[in-house]
Each structure stands twice: as C-alpha cells, then as structure tokens.
Amino acid sequence: MILDSLILQSKLFFTEDMGIEIDDIAREEDSVDLNLKSHTAMIGVGGELNMMVVISFDDTMLDKLVEVFMEGEDVASEEEEEIKESVTGEVINTIIGLALPTFPKRGKGVTITPPISINDASNIKKHKDSKIVSANIRTHFGELSMSAIIAKDASK
Amino acid sequence: MLKILIVDDSLIIRKKIITIVEKLGHEVVGQAKTGQEAIDIYESVQPDLVTMDITMPDMDGITAVKHIMKIDTNAKIIMVTSHGQEDMVIDSIKAGAIGYMLKPITDEKLAEIIGEAFLEYTYSENEDDLELSDDDL
C-alpha cells in the first residue's frame, strides 16, 4: 500500500509536473538492501508511521530534472552541486507530501524531516525488524529508484 | 513595490521565488536558508512580506514565525509548503502567518497570495491615486 502510493504519486509528479514520460516500473517488495545511484536524498516521516523514504537518481535523470526546474536558465558551475541537491530534495519532498495523505495508519501529528543528501554511500542495509520496499522507475532520460524503509507490519 | 524576504533551505525554490517576485515588480531584500537566519535578517531589512518554508534545518518555519511576530506584531508572513503538511500549516497560522501557498510555486499563485495579503495596502494606494491634486482642479 505504501509502495503503491509512492509509485502513483511519482508517476503523477514526473508525467504531469515534470513532463517526463515513464517507460517502465519494476517493484521489489522485500529487498535486503538498497543499491544507491549517483544522487540520493532521504526524508524521515515521523508520528505513528515511522519510516524513511529514499530517492536515488542516476546522472542523466537528475540533469533532466534540473533543466525542468531551472526552466531553461543556465546553472553557474559554482552552484551546480547545490542546485542538484536542492532539486533532489524538492522532488522527494513533493512526492512524500502528495503520498502522505494516502498512507495507511498514518495517525495524527505526522512530521516530515528536511531532506538529507547522501553523496558517498553505495548501499543501505535494512535492520532486522524493518522492511525495504522499492520501485525502480525507468524513463527516456534515465532511472530513479524510490524506496521506503518501514517496520515489517506497516507495509500493508 | 513591496520589499520581500525569502526564507527557504532549497536553493532552487529561492531562485524560483526570486524570479517570480522580480517579474511581479517587487524587490527581494533578503534571503535566508534557516529560520534563525530569517530572524537575524528580518530586523535589518524590515520587509513588507516574508515567504517562509516550513521544514528547514536549524529552526523550522513555525518557530521562526513565532519569533518574528514577537519582533514585529504586524509582520506579514506567507508559508510556502508541500501537500501533506496541513497540520503544520495550521500551526503556522496560529503562530501568526497570514496565509500559505502550496508548491509547485507559480507566478499566478504567488501574485494572488501577495494580492490577498496586501488588499489593504493596494486599496490605500488606490485611494491616493483617486485624490485630486491642485493641478487637477
């Protein structure tokens, strides 16, 4: 259910807001670890539903998103990294914001942490009491993965 | 022309708001990446309006609103937020913010909310326009 919400809102965000068509979505319901792409951001969702959502982009996909966000304006080289981090954060923020009302058992007083960028990690391993659900989304411009690390009983 | 302070930890969002604000003919008098920076800058630039992100590191937007309202009880602050943060928007309004704008930010949305915030301002400006000078008589 959580993965369904994330996939649906990702599809809507990329196709309608970003104008990027999705070619394929591959789901993975119980991964042991997350293999991260070049640019990754994560957000914690607090409250009754305690989870971490991770989004990871390959270079070409993020370049396309930066282009859309900048509306054709050039990016100064000294700002390039910060812009990329900023775009990664905004994308995950927006998708979580849209998906949150549809999450089951979310309760009241849900909080969202600011996005955190991860630069040097290549994978994240799950804790024994947690579960990783993921979707790998392929577009003409590259790939991204969207994952949630949740308590084992919260994924339904 | 209004003096506007932009508060957001995201560079891309600050750039977007700056572009729109300048297109609308207003002046960006300051930018802040955190709630604490916003408080520090507020007093020195005395903006007519603040656009305030909710979720930021260091100090969140709701706490920053509370501090700014203590500095200036007439401060006009608009929260800029994503879907799913309704509880936090309510807390911001209780803290003194006058309105909110949901992302994605567009020219139309920002123009509308600035217009709503400054109905009184634009009305009094219009009143001045309607006053006849000696030359008109």
Boltz contact constraints between the chains, C-beta under 6 A:
constraints:
  - contact:
      token1: [A, 69]
      token2: [B, 12]
      max_distance: 6.0
  - contact:
      token1: [A, 82]
      token2: [B, 11]
      max_distance: 6.0
  - contact:
      token1: [A, 83]
      token2: [B, 11]
      max_distance: 6.0
  - contact:
      token1: [A, 83]
      token2: [B, 12]
      max_distance: 6.0
  - contact:
      token1: [A, 86]
      token2: [B, 10]
      max_distance: 6.0
  - contact:
      token1: [A, 86]
      token2: [B, 11]
      max_distance: 6.0
  - contact:
      token1: [A, 86]
      token2: [B, 12]
      max_distance: 6.0
  - contact:
      token1: [A, 87]
      token2: [B, 12]
      max_distance: 6.0
  - contact:
      token1: [A, 89]
      token2: [B, 10]
      max_distance: 6.0
  - contact:
      token1: [A, 90]
      token2: [B, 10]
      max_distance: 6.0
  - contact:
      token1: [A, 90]
      token2: [B, 12]
      max_distance: 6.0
  - contact:
      token1: [A, 93]
      token2: [B, 82]
      max_distance: 6.0
  - contact:
      token1: [A, 94]
      token2: [B, 82]
      max_distance: 6.0
  - contact:
      token1: [A, 97]
      token2: [B, 82]
      max_distance: 6.0
  - contact:
      token1: [A, 97]
      token2: [B, 83]
      max_distance: 6.0
  - contact:
      token1: [A, 97]
      token2: [B, 84]
      max_distance: 6.0
  - contact:
      token1: [A, 98]
      token2: [B, 83]
      max_distance: 6.0
  - contact:
      token1: [A, 100]
      token2: [B, 84]
      max_distance: 6.0
  - contact:
      token1: [A, 101]
      token2: [B, 84]
      max_distance: 6.0
  - contact:
      token1: [A, 112]
      token2: [B, 55]
      max_distance: 6.0
  - contact:
      token1: [A, 114]
      token2: [B, 55]
      max_distance: 6.0
  - contact:
      token1: [A, 114]
      token2: [B, 56]
      max_distance: 6.0
  - contact:
      token1: [A, 114]
      token2: [B, 57]
      max_distance: 6.0
